[in-house]
Amino acid sequence: MPDEGLTLREAAAILGISEGGVRKRVKRGTLRSTLGEDGKRYVYLDSRDSGGGRGPDNGADGGADALISELRDRVQFVERQLEAERQAHAEARRIIGGLVQRIPELEAPQEPTEDTETVEGAPERAEHRSATGGAQGRSRRPWWRRVFRG
């Protein structure tokens, strides 16, 4: 069968697949095509592409060859997609591992320490601390004690 421009519908009928299958083959580059002046896509088949026909050189299993070719294309696509997912999964595991290592740094202390007690809870200790602690102790005193007691 010589090279000839066929519409998507004609190419699908010859190949024994759907028009969508022809579009996907054109997109993947397994079938040559051009966009005509009328805006239609024309597909060019050669004798090895036209597996749907039963000419003297194709034999009775020409349709099976086309199906095998289509399945191989799909398997290659799925393998590429699987590899991309594996890479994304490995990246996610790397990020999660880094975050898990930082959990001890991010966790709050479990028991309150002397520094976290409020001034209202222990006013005598707060005054004592301010006398010995210098400027740091003064910043923890309530504003009214700083103003009225000096």
Helices and strands as residue ranges (DSSP letters): E 4-7, H 8-15, H 19-28, E 32-35, E 41-45, H 62-106, G 114-116, H 123-133, H 135-140, H 143-149
